[in-house]
Amino acid sequence: MKLSFKLLLILFVVHISACNDKTAEKKQPKLIEVVTHIVKSHDTPISFEFVGKTASSRKVEIRSRVEGFLEKRLYKEGAFVDEGDLLFQMDKKPFEAKLNAARAEMAQQQARMETAQINLNRVRPLVKKKAVAQKELDDAQGNYRASAASVEVAKANVIQAELDLGYTNIYSPVHGLTSFAVQQEGAYIGMGDQGLLTYVAQIEPMRIEFSVSENQLLKARSSEKAGLLKMPENNDFEVQIIFSDGSLYPHSGRITFTDASLNENTGTFLMRAEVDNPKSTLRPGQFVRAKINGAIRPEAILVPKTAVQQGAKGSFVWVINGQNKAEFRPVTTGAWEGDQWFISEGLKNGEKVVVTGGIKLRAGVEVSEARNQNQAVKK
């Protein structure tokens, strides 16, 4: 009996101890697991994006220089043409007739000038001998000068008639892409607006036009003055083209023009870049995104977007201090760069911020670091 009592007592003590251990385990709080990121400041390239539109680097309107009937269209609409290719031909017959008439008139005036020259040569010696009056010489000289002037007018008329005849052949002044024909064969072509036949757009190189608002420009200048932004030397920005489907155009360009005046209607400055277009991939009128590269943010602090949370008083992050406890930290955010966020104020180099798991935290809570993004995953 004594042995059984002792055995029961031992079992009771063991049971009580086990219960106390389980109670202690239950009372011990479980640490919140978080993923962290160590802040590292460094010079960071940044880019700006604007909506742009492609435009021909040289769009030439093809117009008639003379009035007449259009006889032939000698190009395929929408096709490429080379500089000097014949595009249109007008009816030449009226212009050939005018040229023949001008040449005949010039021959007639030359004959009159020769007659006046002969008469002048005959009168001169007679005047010296006082065989005729001085008035005869004056009249002969006047007739010769008048006939010589008429010859010059006739020559100018011949040149003008030759030009008009040459203008009946209408050539392309550039290599480029043609548009549709505004006028068809048989139409009477006038001057001014009626003289427009088509246009040729040079697409190598191609222009990209985009607008920058006054506020954007002032903000960039302010950031540069404060040392928060560093522009490339001579503002030599690289321009990349992004299509509407998100694909990147393989050739980059440079900004070639910035308008000196503000557009009063839109409150923006027009800017223009030029890019190579060797395979004619870009066509005039396409909407694209212009990505401007070359600026640098000195000693910038970037954190993953998931680290930044929004509260009643603005943006904040959770910082893990030296005691492995969470610390609430308000921050001032800047622009996005990929999947990261610039932090203008609130963080210092080397601090550790929570990237994942921050929604469960409160100030002073001790955490368990499951992984650090700057290092290998803990085993």
Secondary structure, 3 states (H helix, E strand, C coil): CHHHHHHHHHHHHHHHHHHHHHHHHHHCCCCEEEEEEECCCEEEEEEEEEEEEEEEEEEEEEECCCCEEEEEECCCCCCEECCCCEEEEECCHHHHHHHHHHHHHHHHHHHHHHHHHHHHHHHHHHHHCCCCCHHHHHHHHHHHHHHHHHHHHHHHHHHHHHHHHHCCEEECCCCEEECCCCCCCCCEECCHHHHEEEEEEEEEEEEEEEEEEHHHHHHHHHHHHCCCCECCHHHCCEEEEECCCCCECCCCEEEEEECCCCECCCCEEEEEEEECCCCCCCCCCCEEEEEEEEEEEEEECEEEHHHCEEECCEEEEEEECCCCEEEEEECEEEEEECCEEEEEECCCCCCEEEEECHHHCCCCCEEEEEEECCCCCCC
